[in-house]
Amino acid sequence: MMRFHFSYESLLEHRKLEEEVARRDFNETLRVLEEQKEEYKKLYTRLHEAQAESFTLQGSPEGIQVSKLVELDDFMEGQKIKIAKQRAIVINHTQIVEGKQDILINAAKETMILEKLKEKQHMAFKKVMAKREAKLTDEIVVTRFKAGGRV
């Protein structure tokens, strides 16, 4: 009995490998993006803590500590600059992730197309084999009938 052979099997395996590599790249860039977003949140948290401390110092009845307020103000200004830079980094990484996602989607589509083609060819192969088997069975029956044998 004949075995099914998909003529594009090596191409299919190559596409699957490309899809796996694209999936790993996407997951890695997504992980980096999440790390950068977490850093962005930490910067905002530090800024809010400094603002709260500054507000507390300004409303304190013991008197305003000018040097501490100046230090907090300088820190908040520096933090705002860091936040702006980190925001740009997050935006850049988001674009990279979107690009990697597009590559992954295209690789998955190419793999799926070849898998569907393989499935269709396998179904066609099964039909051909079923017809051959039916024809062979019919020939055996006809041969037995002509020879006077039992069916």
N, C-alpha and C positions, 0 to 999 in steps of 0.2 A: 504494500500500500504506500502511496506517495505521501510525503510530508509537506506541509505548507511552508513555503519559503517567501518571506517578504523581501522584495528586491531592494528596498530602502532601509533595511534593518540597521546598517552601519550609520546612516544619516540620522535615523531615529535615536540611536544611542548617543550620537554626538549632540543632538538637540536636547536630549534629557540632561546630558552633562552641562551644556550651556545654561539650561534652566536652573540646575542646581547651583552653579557658580553665581548666577544672577540672584538667586534666592539668598545665598550666603552674603553677597555684597550688599543687598538690600537690608538684610537683618543687621549687618554690622553698621551700616550708615544710620539705620533707625536707632540703634543702641547709642551711637555717638550723639545723635540729635537729642535723645532723651537726657543724656548726661549734660548737654549744653543747656537744655531747658531747665534742668534742676539747678544748675549753676546760676542761671538767670533769676530763678525764684529765690535762691539764697541771697543774691545781691539785693533784691527788693526787700527781703525780710530784714536784712541788716540796715537798710535805709529807713524802714519803718520803725525799727527799734531805736535808731539814732534820733529820729524825729520825735518819738515818744519821750525819750530821755531829755531832749532839748525843751520840749513843752513842759515837762515836769520841773526842770531846773528854772525855767522862766516864771513858773507859778509858785515857786517855793518861797515860803515866808522868811527863810533865814537870810535871804539876800541872794543876789544873782552872782554866780561865779563866772565872770566875764571870760577868763581864760578857757574854762571848760566849754562855754558856749561857742567861743571862736573855734576851738578844736572840733567840736561837733559839727559846726557849720562847714568847716574845711572838709571834714570827713564826708558829709552829705554831698558836697559838691563833687568830690572825687568819686563817690559812689554813683552819682548820676552819670558821670562820664563812663565809668565801668559798665553801668547798665546799658548805656547807648551802644557801647562797643559789643557787649554780649548780645544785645538785640540784633545787631548786624550779623554776628556769628550764627545766631539761631536762624535768621532768615536765610543765610547762605546754606546752612545745613539742611534746611527745609527744602530748598531748591534741589540740592544734591539728592535727597531722599526721593523727591518726586521724579527726578531723572532716572534713578535706579529702579523705581517702581515701574516706570514706563518700559525700561529694558526687560524687567522681569515679566511684565504682562505680555510683551511681544514674544519673548522666549517661550512662555507657557502656551501662547496661541500657536506658535510654530510646532511645538511638540504635540499639541492636541490635534492639529491638522494631520500630522503624520500618523498619529495613533488611530484617528478615524479612518484614514486611508487604509491602514493595515487591517482594521476591523472589517471594512467593506471588502477588501480583497480576500480576507479569510472566509467571510460569508460566501463570496462567489466561489471560492475554492471548495467549500463544503457542498455547495449546490452541484458543482461539476462532479465531485466525487460521488455524491448521491445518485446522480444520473448514470455515471459509469457503473456503479454497483447495481442499480436497477437493470441496466442493459445486460450486464453480466448474468444476473439472476434470470432474466427473461431468456437469454441464450441457453442457459443450463436447463431451464424448464422445457424449452422447445426441443433441445437435443434429446432429453429424456423422453419426451412425448413421441418424437419421431422414432426413437429406438424401442418404443413400446414399454418403457419403464413407468413406474408409478410417479405421480407428481407429488 
